Amino acid sequence: MFQIKNDFLSVRVEAVGAQLTGLFSPVTGLEYLWQPGYETWPHSSMLLFPNPGRIAQDRVIIGGQVYPATMHGFANDMPFTLVAQGEDRLVLELQDGENTRRFFPYAFRLQVEFILQGDMLIQNFRVINEDTQPLYYCLGAHPGFYCPLVLGEKASDYTLTFDRPQRLDQLELEENTRLLTGGKTPYLMGETTIGLHDHFFDNGPLLFEGMDAGTLTLRSGTSGRFVEMGIRGFPHLCLWGAPTRMSLIAVEPWIGTSDRVDTDHVWEHKPGIQKAEPGSENVHTLTFRVG
């Protein structure tokens, strides 16, 4: 377990999966990130690499060869090594090796950098291609937040609000497999706000495409407590949480998404796939503010 902190935030990170496990504000006295409760969810957040979402039949084809692949990828279960640590900065790295080559036949490094800058936590995901061929990947984050943030409040006191109007389509998911059927339904048509309630997740997760926003904020209309996420450059959004009576909400910015039911399994054809050229690095950034 690693920790960085300043006057505004105290952040904890685990080596396995470079998992963000604590987002505590000494100003408000609140922990905002879900603390594992095994009756609900045994994580605080998850790093989704090299794929967020579901994989059809748990297999993909890369370079003409079949590889095993599972929902949300392998990085969350892998030990990361410490590259740098200071009072307000932490860098962890996953290097390819025998364990990763079983799933992902590329020479790469994946660095996750955490930087405290005033009241903001910056999280940089650095995909470094050390191969002689282009590296194809998708990436996502899966932080879970208490909802309600304040005991005694209700889920219906809370909203998710974008910083600018959105035109979001909800993607239709096949029952049980949660693969994309190809169907979609308009969800936001120029609005900025999604209202929450206890039964919001009774039918499972919600997956959206078309996101084009700078920030997305979970906020209580009663206490005013909030978590603001900077999500620029992430076009997909998954929302997931406990049904019947909301206790947490996972707000998941994704680059890439689940397989379609009619997929050909070819990795390079995966929806939202990204490419890093040989010798290059791609950087994707999330930010967090709380209050």
C-alpha atoms as a printed R data frame, in Angstrom:
    type eleno elety resid chain resno       x       y       z
1   ATOM     1    CA   MET     A     1   0.000   0.000   0.000
2   ATOM     2    CA   PHE     A     2   1.293   3.456  -0.943
3   ATOM     3    CA   GLN     A     3   0.101   6.865   0.208
4   ATOM     4    CA   ILE     A     4   0.455  10.442  -0.999
5   ATOM     5    CA   LYS     A     5  -1.201  13.404   0.698
6   ATOM     6    CA   ASN     A     6  -1.414  17.148   1.076
7   ATOM     7    CA   ASP     A     7  -3.694  19.559   2.963
8   ATOM     8    CA   PHE     A     8  -6.659  18.722   0.714
9   ATOM     9    CA   LEU     A     9  -6.467  14.998  -0.066
10  ATOM    10    CA   SER     A    10  -5.079  11.746   1.281
11  ATOM    11    CA   VAL     A    11  -4.743   9.105  -1.429
12  ATOM    12    CA   ARG     A    12  -4.023   5.404  -0.998
13  ATOM    13    CA   VAL     A    13  -2.964   3.046  -3.797
14  ATOM    14    CA   GLU     A    14  -2.311  -0.713  -3.851
15  ATOM    15    CA   ALA     A    15   0.484  -2.300  -5.861
16  ATOM    16    CA   VAL     A    16  -1.786  -5.015  -7.270
17  ATOM    17    CA   GLY     A    17  -3.592  -3.465 -10.206
18  ATOM    18    CA   ALA     A    18  -2.289   0.013  -9.290
19  ATOM    19    CA   GLN     A    19  -5.695   0.242  -7.612
20  ATOM    20    CA   LEU     A    20  -6.823   3.538  -6.127
21  ATOM    21    CA   THR     A    21  -8.111   2.462  -2.698
22  ATOM    22    CA   GLY     A    22  -8.629   5.688  -0.797
23  ATOM    23    CA   LEU     A    23  -9.721   9.241  -1.578
24  ATOM    24    CA   PHE     A    24 -10.064  10.953   1.804
25  ATOM    25    CA   SER     A    25 -10.585  14.671   2.392
26  ATOM    26    CA   PRO     A    26  -9.234  16.059   5.697
27  ATOM    27    CA   VAL     A    27 -11.271  19.175   4.907
28  ATOM    28    CA   THR     A    28 -14.678  17.429   4.945
29  ATOM    29    CA   GLY     A    29 -13.631  14.394   7.019
30  ATOM    30    CA   LEU     A    30 -15.142  12.057   4.403
31  ATOM    31    CA   GLU     A    31 -13.824   9.033   2.540
32  ATOM    32    CA   TYR     A    32 -15.348   9.277  -0.938
33  ATOM    33    CA   LEU     A    33 -14.110   6.038  -2.469
34  ATOM    34    CA   TRP     A    34 -15.988   2.814  -1.732
35  ATOM    35    CA   GLN     A    35 -14.256   0.664   0.877
36  ATOM    36    CA   PRO     A    36 -14.568  -3.060   0.108
37  ATOM    37    CA   GLY     A    37 -17.694  -4.664   1.466
38  ATOM    38    CA   TYR     A    38 -17.849  -8.242   0.272
39  ATOM    39    CA   GLU     A    39 -21.635  -8.363   0.346
40  ATOM    40    CA   THR     A    40 -21.620  -5.616  -2.299
41  ATOM    41    CA   TRP     A    41 -18.279  -5.158  -4.080
42  ATOM    42    CA   PRO     A    42 -14.802  -6.285  -2.965
43  ATOM    43    CA   HIS     A    43 -12.940  -3.407  -4.651
44  ATOM    44    CA   SER     A    44 -12.551   0.353  -4.407
45  ATOM    45    CA   SER     A    45 -11.637   0.888  -8.038
46  ATOM    46    CA   MET     A    46 -10.285  -1.166 -10.945
47  ATOM    47    CA   LEU     A    47  -7.926  -0.497 -13.833
48  ATOM    48    CA   LEU     A    48  -9.448  -1.889 -17.029
49  ATOM    49    CA   PHE     A    49  -6.659  -2.837 -19.457
50  ATOM    50    CA   PRO     A    50  -6.306  -3.893 -22.212
51  ATOM    51    CA   ASN     A    51 -10.085  -3.998 -22.430
52  ATOM    52    CA   PRO     A    52 -13.019  -2.593 -20.502
53  ATOM    53    CA   GLY     A    53 -16.254  -4.553 -20.691
54  ATOM    54    CA   ARG     A    54 -17.186  -8.038 -21.854
55  ATOM    55    CA   ILE     A    55 -15.280 -10.286 -24.249
56  ATOM    56    CA   ALA     A    56 -17.354 -12.676 -26.372
57  ATOM    57    CA   GLN     A    57 -16.563 -16.293 -25.442
58  ATOM    58    CA   ASP     A    58 -13.562 -15.029 -23.416
59  ATOM    59    CA   ARG     A    59 -11.262 -15.192 -26.440
60  ATOM    60    CA   VAL     A    60  -9.724 -12.799 -28.950
61  ATOM    61    CA   ILE     A    61  -7.651 -13.201 -32.127
62  ATOM    62    CA   ILE     A    62  -4.391 -11.228 -32.282
63  ATOM    63    CA   GLY     A    63  -2.063 -11.707 -35.228
64  ATOM    64    CA   GLY     A    64  -4.046 -14.735 -36.331
65  ATOM    65    CA   GLN     A    65  -3.619 -16.506 -32.965
66  ATOM    66    CA   VAL     A    66  -6.316 -17.108 -30.344
67  ATOM    67    CA   TYR     A    67  -5.682 -15.743 -26.845
68  ATOM    68    CA   PRO     A    68  -7.760 -16.034 -23.664
69  ATOM    69    CA   ALA     A    69  -9.334 -12.762 -22.574
70  ATOM    70    CA   THR     A    70 -11.750 -11.873 -19.815
71  ATOM    71    CA   MET     A    71 -14.034  -9.051 -18.756
72  ATOM    72    CA   HIS     A    72 -12.102  -5.880 -17.867
73  ATOM    73    CA   GLY     A    73  -8.715  -7.307 -18.855
74  ATOM    74    CA   PHE     A    74  -5.797  -8.636 -16.834
75  ATOM    75    CA   ALA     A    75  -4.020  -5.549 -15.436
76  ATOM    76    CA   ASN     A    76  -6.217  -5.272 -12.354
77  ATOM    77    CA   ASP     A    77  -4.880  -8.618 -11.081
78  ATOM    78    CA   MET     A    78  -1.207  -7.980 -11.877
79  ATOM    79    CA   PRO     A    79   1.440  -6.670  -9.441
80  ATOM    80    CA   PHE     A    80   2.828  -3.261 -10.421
81  ATOM    81    CA   THR     A    81   6.304  -2.122  -9.411
82  ATOM    82    CA   LEU     A    82   7.167   1.218  -7.833
83  ATOM    83    CA   VAL     A    83   8.915   3.621 -10.226
84  ATOM    84    CA   ALA     A    84   8.760   6.864  -8.237
85  ATOM    85    CA   GLN     A    85   7.277   8.136  -4.986
86  ATOM    86    CA   GLY     A    86   7.231  11.496  -3.247
87  ATOM    87    CA   GLU     A    87   4.872  13.302  -0.886
88  ATOM    88    CA   ASP     A    88   2.544  14.284  -3.724
89  ATOM    89    CA   ARG     A    89   3.481  11.931  -6.598
90  ATOM    90    CA   LEU     A    90   3.458   8.191  -7.178
91  ATOM    91    CA   VAL     A    91   4.255   6.152 -10.304
92  ATOM    92    CA   LEU     A    92   3.593   2.410 -10.638
93  ATOM    93    CA   GLU     A    93   4.416   0.277 -13.655
94  ATOM    94    CA   LEU     A    94   3.403  -3.020 -15.234
95  ATOM    95    CA   GLN     A    95   6.045  -4.509 -17.549
96  ATOM    96    CA   ASP     A    96   5.159  -7.223 -20.034
97  ATOM    97    CA   GLY     A    97   6.371 -10.708 -19.188
98  ATOM    98    CA   GLU     A    98   5.370 -14.352 -19.167
99  ATOM    99    CA   ASN     A    99   2.131 -13.644 -17.304
100 ATOM   100    CA   THR     A   100   0.987 -10.897 -19.692
101 ATOM   101    CA   ARG     A   101   2.090 -12.698 -22.880
102 ATOM   102    CA   ARG     A   102  -0.467 -15.424 -22.176
103 ATOM   103    CA   PHE     A   103  -3.141 -12.816 -22.904
104 ATOM   104    CA   PHE     A   104  -1.458 -10.013 -24.809
105 ATOM   105    CA   PRO     A   105   1.453 -10.679 -27.220
106 ATOM   106    CA   TYR     A   106   3.047  -7.237 -27.075
107 ATOM   107    CA   ALA     A   107   6.191  -5.773 -25.532
108 ATOM   108    CA   PHE     A   108   4.856  -2.850 -23.494
109 ATOM   109    CA   ARG     A   109   4.922  -0.918 -20.256
110 ATOM   110    CA   LEU     A   110   1.814   0.447 -18.574
111 ATOM   111    CA   GLN     A   111   2.490   3.249 -16.122
112 ATOM   112    CA   VAL     A   112  -0.111   4.703 -13.762
113 ATOM   113    CA   GLU     A   113   0.877   8.047 -12.286
114 ATOM   114    CA   PHE     A   114  -0.879   9.770  -9.378
115 ATOM   115    CA   ILE     A   115  -0.160  13.474  -8.786
116 ATOM   116    CA   LEU     A   116  -1.671  15.736  -6.117
117 ATOM   117    CA   GLN     A   117  -2.012  19.301  -7.357
118 ATOM   118    CA   GLY     A   118  -3.798  21.440  -4.782
119 ATOM   119    CA   ASP     A   119  -7.289  20.004  -4.272
120 ATOM   120    CA   MET     A   120  -7.036  17.812  -7.393
121 ATOM   121    CA   LEU     A   121  -5.789  14.272  -7.927
122 ATOM   122    CA   ILE     A   122  -4.447  13.709 -11.447
123 ATOM   123    CA   GLN     A   123  -4.256  10.124 -12.681
124 ATOM   124    CA   ASN     A   124  -2.235   9.548 -15.856
125 ATOM   125    CA   PHE     A   125  -2.339   6.237 -17.721
126 ATOM   126    CA   ARG     A   126   0.754   5.887 -19.916
127 ATOM   127    CA   VAL     A   127   0.708   3.087 -22.535
128 ATOM   128    CA   ILE     A   128   4.275   2.639 -23.809
129 ATOM   129    CA   ASN     A   129   4.839   0.475 -26.893
130 ATOM   130    CA   GLU     A   130   8.227  -1.258 -26.736
131 ATOM   131    CA   ASP     A   131   7.363  -3.594 -29.603
132 ATOM   132    CA   THR     A   132   8.318  -3.489 -33.283
133 ATOM   133    CA   GLN     A   133   4.648  -3.565 -34.319
134 ATOM   134    CA   PRO     A   134   1.698  -1.282 -33.514
135 ATOM   135    CA   LEU     A   135   0.108  -2.040 -30.148
136 ATOM   136    CA   TYR     A   136  -3.696  -2.140 -30.034
137 ATOM   137    CA   TYR     A   137  -5.542  -1.674 -26.754
138 ATOM   138    CA   CYS     A   138  -8.532  -0.217 -24.961
139 ATOM   139    CA   LEU     A   139  -8.545   1.267 -21.465
140 ATOM   140    CA   GLY     A   140 -10.952   2.224 -18.728
141 ATOM   141    CA   ALA     A   141 -11.283   3.138 -15.072
142 ATOM   142    CA   HIS     A   142 -13.773   1.684 -12.589
143 ATOM   143    CA   PRO     A   143 -13.821   3.841  -9.431
144 ATOM   144    CA   GLY     A   144 -16.710   3.247  -7.058
145 ATOM   145    CA   PHE     A   145 -18.030   6.007  -4.799
146 ATOM   146    CA   TYR     A   146 -20.273   5.959  -1.785
147 ATOM   147    CA   CYS     A   147 -23.774   7.020  -2.788
148 ATOM   148    CA   PRO     A   148 -25.080   8.535  -0.674
149 ATOM   149    CA   LEU     A   149 -21.824  10.159   0.410
150 ATOM   150    CA   VAL     A   150 -23.454  11.315   3.645
151 ATOM   151    CA   LEU     A   151 -25.298   8.904   5.914
152 ATOM   152    CA   GLY     A   152 -28.953   9.832   6.281
153 ATOM   153    CA   GLU     A   153 -29.229  11.091   2.703
154 ATOM   154    CA   LYS     A   154 -30.950   9.174  -0.104
155 ATOM   155    CA   ALA     A   155 -29.838   8.218  -3.579
156 ATOM   156    CA   SER     A   156 -32.586  10.482  -4.927
157 ATOM   157    CA   ASP     A   157 -30.760  13.449  -3.366
158 ATOM   158    CA   TYR     A   158 -27.962  12.901  -5.911
159 ATOM   159    CA   THR     A   159 -27.367  13.722  -9.552
160 ATOM   160    CA   LEU     A   160 -24.645  13.135 -12.125
161 ATOM   161    CA   THR     A   161 -23.994  16.361 -14.007
162 ATOM   162    CA   PHE     A   162 -21.816  17.011 -17.051
163 ATOM   163    CA   ASP     A   163 -20.096  20.349 -17.507
164 ATOM   164    CA   ARG     A   164 -21.774  20.812 -20.889
165 ATOM   165    CA   PRO     A   165 -24.801  19.412 -22.768
166 ATOM   166    CA   GLN     A   166 -24.444  15.826 -23.967
167 ATOM   167    CA   ARG     A   167 -25.985  13.694 -26.671
168 ATOM   168    CA   LEU     A   168 -25.607  10.232 -25.191
169 ATOM   169    CA   ASP     A   169 -26.900   6.963 -26.617
170 ATOM   170    CA   GLN     A   170 -27.520   4.028 -24.299
171 ATOM   171    CA   LEU     A   171 -26.150   0.846 -25.847
172 ATOM   172    CA   GLU     A   172 -28.409  -2.196 -25.796
173 ATOM   173    CA   LEU     A   173 -26.889  -5.168 -23.965
174 ATOM   174    CA   GLU     A   174 -27.811  -8.783 -24.558
175 ATOM   175    CA   GLU     A   175 -29.405 -10.346 -21.499
176 ATOM   176    CA   ASN     A   176 -26.986 -12.446 -19.420
177 ATOM   177    CA   THR     A   177 -23.914 -11.961 -21.658
178 ATOM   178    CA   ARG     A   178 -24.028  -8.114 -21.550
179 ATOM   179    CA   LEU     A   179 -22.554  -8.061 -25.057
180 ATOM   180    CA   LEU     A   180 -23.587  -5.270 -27.427
181 ATOM   181    CA   THR     A   181 -26.537  -6.145 -29.636
182 ATOM   182    CA   GLY     A   182 -25.938  -3.200 -31.964
183 ATOM   183    CA   GLY     A   183 -29.081  -1.444 -30.777
184 ATOM   184    CA   LYS     A   184 -28.999   1.971 -29.148
185 ATOM   185    CA   THR     A   185 -31.486   4.389 -27.597
186 ATOM   186    CA   PRO     A   186 -31.119   8.175 -27.168
187 ATOM   187    CA   TYR     A   187 -30.609   8.881 -23.451
188 ATOM   188    CA   LEU     A   188 -29.504  12.509 -23.198
189 ATOM   189    CA   MET     A   189 -30.544  14.835 -26.017
190 ATOM   190    CA   GLY     A   190 -28.680  17.995 -25.116
191 ATOM   191    CA   GLU     A   191 -29.203  17.758 -21.357
192 ATOM   192    CA   THR     A   192 -26.484  17.839 -18.698
193 ATOM   193    CA   THR     A   193 -27.994  15.933 -15.763
194 ATOM   194    CA   ILE     A   194 -28.859  12.337 -14.860
195 ATOM   195    CA   GLY     A   195 -31.048  11.914 -11.785
196 ATOM   196    CA   LEU     A   196 -30.331   9.005  -9.442
197 ATOM   197    CA   HIS     A   197 -32.603   6.905  -7.216
198 ATOM   198    CA   ASP     A   198 -32.509   3.658  -5.251
199 ATOM   199    CA   HIS     A   199 -33.753   1.526  -8.165
200 ATOM   200    CA   PHE     A   200 -31.449   3.062 -10.787
201 ATOM   201    CA   PHE     A   201 -29.534  -0.227 -11.231
202 ATOM   202    CA   ASP     A   202 -32.388  -2.707 -10.893
203 ATOM   203    CA   ASN     A   203 -31.908  -3.742 -14.530
204 ATOM   204    CA   GLY     A   204 -28.123  -3.897 -14.356
205 ATOM   205    CA   PRO     A   205 -25.392  -1.565 -15.628
206 ATOM   206    CA   LEU     A   206 -25.951   1.231 -18.132
207 ATOM   207    CA   LEU     A   207 -23.480   1.686 -20.978
208 ATOM   208    CA   PHE     A   208 -23.317   4.853 -23.081
209 ATOM   209    CA   GLU     A   209 -21.446   6.145 -26.114
210 ATOM   210    CA   GLY     A   210 -20.968   9.633 -27.472
211 ATOM   211    CA   MET     A   211 -19.649  11.225 -24.291
212 ATOM   212    CA   ASP     A   212 -17.873  14.517 -24.991
213 ATOM   213    CA   ALA     A   213 -17.371  16.263 -21.680
214 ATOM   214    CA   GLY     A   214 -14.692  17.849 -19.561
215 ATOM   215    CA   THR     A   215 -16.099  16.814 -16.188
216 ATOM   216    CA   LEU     A   216 -18.807  14.647 -14.652
217 ATOM   217    CA   THR     A   217 -19.871  15.394 -11.077
218 ATOM   218    CA   LEU     A   218 -21.693  13.245  -8.533
219 ATOM   219    CA   ARG     A   219 -23.373  15.761  -6.210
220 ATOM   220    CA   SER     A   220 -25.849  15.825  -3.350
221 ATOM   221    CA   GLY     A   221 -28.578  18.433  -3.638
222 ATOM   222    CA   THR     A   222 -29.016  18.214   0.130
223 ATOM   223    CA   SER     A   223 -25.538  18.470   1.680
224 ATOM   224    CA   GLY     A   224 -23.713  19.719  -1.425
225 ATOM   225    CA   ARG     A   225 -21.026  17.037  -1.065
226 ATOM   226    CA   PHE     A   226 -19.548  16.036  -4.410
227 ATOM   227    CA   VAL     A   227 -17.006  14.105  -6.436
228 ATOM   228    CA   GLU     A   228 -15.920  15.705  -9.708
229 ATOM   229    CA   MET     A   229 -14.156  13.593 -12.327
230 ATOM   230    CA   GLY     A   230 -12.241  15.056 -15.251
231 ATOM   231    CA   ILE     A   231 -13.045  12.718 -18.160
232 ATOM   232    CA   ARG     A   232 -11.847  14.511 -21.282
233 ATOM   233    CA   GLY     A   233 -10.989  12.078 -24.091
234 ATOM   234    CA   PHE     A   234 -13.106   9.181 -22.781
235 ATOM   235    CA   PRO     A   235 -16.039   8.618 -25.206
236 ATOM   236    CA   HIS     A   236 -17.777   5.749 -23.392
237 ATOM   237    CA   LEU     A   237 -19.335   5.682 -19.936
238 ATOM   238    CA   CYS     A   238 -20.513   2.756 -17.855
239 ATOM   239    CA   LEU     A   239 -22.586   3.264 -14.699
240 ATOM   240    CA   TRP     A   240 -22.893   0.342 -12.301
241 ATOM   241    CA   GLY     A   241 -24.045  -0.117  -8.736
242 ATOM   242    CA   ALA     A   242 -26.138  -2.029  -6.248
243 ATOM   243    CA   PRO     A   243 -29.808  -2.621  -7.127
244 ATOM   244    CA   THR     A   244 -32.847  -2.149  -4.857
245 ATOM   245    CA   ARG     A   245 -31.163   0.302  -2.486
246 ATOM   246    CA   MET     A   246 -28.181   2.242  -3.781
247 ATOM   247    CA   SER     A   247 -25.090   2.215  -1.586
248 ATOM   248    CA   LEU     A   248 -22.390   2.807  -4.179
249 ATOM   249    CA   ILE     A   249 -22.107   3.984  -7.742
250 ATOM   250    CA   ALA     A   250 -19.267   3.103 -10.095
251 ATOM   251    CA   VAL     A   251 -18.658   5.910 -12.591
252 ATOM   252    CA   GLU     A   252 -16.537   4.321 -15.313
253 ATOM   253    CA   PRO     A   253 -14.996   6.340 -18.153
254 ATOM   254    CA   TRP     A   254 -13.955   3.971 -20.938
255 ATOM   255    CA   ILE     A   255 -11.995   4.214 -24.176
256 ATOM   256    CA   GLY     A   256 -13.413   1.220 -26.006
257 ATOM   257    CA   THR     A   257 -16.263  -0.985 -24.938
258 ATOM   258    CA   SER     A   258 -17.660  -4.522 -24.808
259 ATOM   259    CA   ASP     A   259 -17.713  -6.861 -27.796
260 ATOM   260    CA   ARG     A   260 -20.708  -7.083 -30.085
261 ATOM   261    CA   VAL     A   261 -22.673 -10.317 -30.185
262 ATOM   262    CA   ASP     A   262 -21.656 -10.732 -33.847
263 ATOM   263    CA   THR     A   263 -17.954 -10.014 -33.290
264 ATOM   264    CA   ASP     A   264 -15.329 -11.674 -35.469
265 ATOM   265    CA   HIS     A   265 -13.078 -11.705 -32.333
266 ATOM   266    CA   VAL     A   266 -10.269  -9.932 -34.225
267 ATOM   267    CA   TRP     A   267  -8.621  -7.662 -31.663
268 ATOM   268    CA   GLU     A   268  -7.926  -4.808 -34.083
269 ATOM   269    CA   HIS     A   269 -11.646  -4.696 -34.948
270 ATOM   270    CA   LYS     A   270 -12.760  -4.208 -31.328
271 ATOM   271    CA   PRO     A   271 -15.076  -1.182 -30.822
272 ATOM   272    CA   GLY     A   272 -13.083   1.881 -29.791
273 ATOM   273    CA   ILE     A   273  -9.658   0.235 -30.209
274 ATOM   274    CA   GLN     A   274  -6.607   2.504 -29.789
275 ATOM   275    CA   LYS     A   275  -3.192   2.228 -31.446
276 ATOM   276    CA   ALA     A   276   0.254   3.065 -30.105
277 ATOM   277    CA   GLU     A   277   2.977   3.066 -32.750
278 ATOM   278    CA   PRO     A   278   6.304   1.291 -32.103
279 ATOM   279    CA   GLY     A   279   8.476   3.297 -29.714
280 ATOM   280    CA   SER     A   280   5.661   5.703 -28.825
281 ATOM   281    CA   GLU     A   281   3.517   6.281 -25.770
282 ATOM   282    CA   ASN     A   282  -0.131   7.285 -25.420
283 ATOM   283    CA   VAL     A   283  -1.276   9.159 -22.321
284 ATOM   284    CA   HIS     A   284  -4.865   9.216 -21.034
285 ATOM   285    CA   THR     A   285  -5.768  11.353 -18.028
286 ATOM   286    CA   LEU     A   286  -8.478  11.408 -15.377
287 ATOM   287    CA   THR     A   287  -8.788  13.918 -12.535
288 ATOM   288    CA   PHE     A   288 -10.656  13.881  -9.201
289 ATOM   289    CA   ARG     A   289 -11.844  16.699  -6.956
290 ATOM   290    CA   VAL     A   290 -14.014  16.282  -3.858
291 ATOM   291    CA   GLY     A   291 -15.864  18.586  -1.519
